[in-house]
Amino acid sequence: MTSNTMNLPQTENRADAVARIEIREATDADNEALLALTRATPMSGRIALRIDREPDFFALLRARGTAVVYVATHEQEVIGCLSAAMHTSYVRGTLEKIAHVGDMKVHPQFRGRGVTLRLIAAIQTHLQSEGVDICFSLVADGNTPVMTIAEGKHGTPAQVQLGRFFVDELIPSPFRRKSRKYVVEPACEQDVPEIAEILDRLSQKRNFAPPISLEEVEKCIQPAGSGAFRKMLVARERGRVVATLTVEDTRNLRQNVLVGLPPSLRIAVAILRVLAFPIPGLSVPHIGSQLSMLYVRLMACAEGCEEALRPLIAEARAQAYRHRFTFLSVGLHERDLLRFVVCGIPRFTFTSRSMATSAITPDRVKSLVDQIPYEDYALV
């Protein structure tokens, strides 16, 4: 098992140490080592997080699609990794096999030795062999080392920036938004066809959004299982489903630990802690604590019914409050017109940048810059 401390090779043996670093495809036997590497490599940025993956590092990747993980080893100890999850999604309205590349991790004691570049080369070769052209990734705002690599300054393929995602962490609320026009309630089996049609129609307009099947919707309506929470909600107008969203707790796949905040947000959290004191059940984050997150997924509405999303978000905030979640998390691209749903709601905002590259067809991703990309932050 990888520990958070390693024996750094002596300076005079640095070249030998680099030569002994090997790149190979990970197996299930690497799980404990990858979990330890994750704990040793928190994600830097304006808001610093450590995303733990207990108890199964590979579970989150399986939830995204068909995954491959490459590891770097030194004397059989895992000191770096990079993953790619392949799945079918819409690209300019057409279904295509694409890959989400992530988990770029190198132990601090082995940085600056070309490990990341070798991992990228291995992943790139694998994706080309699978016929995957479009690869995309997310970089936390303020993560300068990774941005340098993404810009191709170290000889790697330059990625095209597709804009920012704003992940708004909404403060839960016990209050529901009353609506005279829409009825908000849990979805039922009879709603499945209407919900699937609404969701898939929106997916076709978002790059990297997955197709939505009847089976996927049916799964969201079912109970999440022991120790988990999930609920699909709908808004009805005259009995017809016109909007939907799903709230889900994915702590069985990933755990967010708050590592650091900039001074301005530290002050804001301190103020929130004072204001929240008389409100029972409202959880306020602490540095070093695990954030209890309830994620908004599969949010969409019928054309012309955008306002139906407001009471749905209000109900989602109430669900987050009732089940004692720290935040209700909504992640949308900066150009996504649905971002209006968070206006006026107290929140903290985490910013990441969307990057993409073409593994087979050079410069293809440049044609996607004017499109709105999609990302499911419950599975990042």
Secondary structure, 3 states (H helix, E strand, C coil): CCCCCCCCCCHHHHHHHHHCEEEEECCHHHHHHHHHHHHHCCECCCCEEEEECCCCCCHHHHHHCEEEEEEEEECCEEEEEEEEEEEEEEECCEEEEEEEEEEEEECHHHCCCCHHHHHHHHHHHHHHHCCCCEEEEEEECCCHHHHHHHCCCCCCCCCEEEEEEEEEEECCCCCCCCCCCCEEEECCHHHHHHHHHHHHHHHCCCECCCCCCHHHHHHHHCCCCCCCCEEEEEEEECCEEEEEEEEECCCCCCEEEEEECCHHHHHHHHHHHHHHCCCCCCCCCCCCCEECEEEEEEEEECCCCHHHHHHHHHHHHHHHHHCCCCEEEEEEECCCHHHHHHCCCCEEEEEEEEEEEECCCCCHHHHHCCCCECCCHHHC
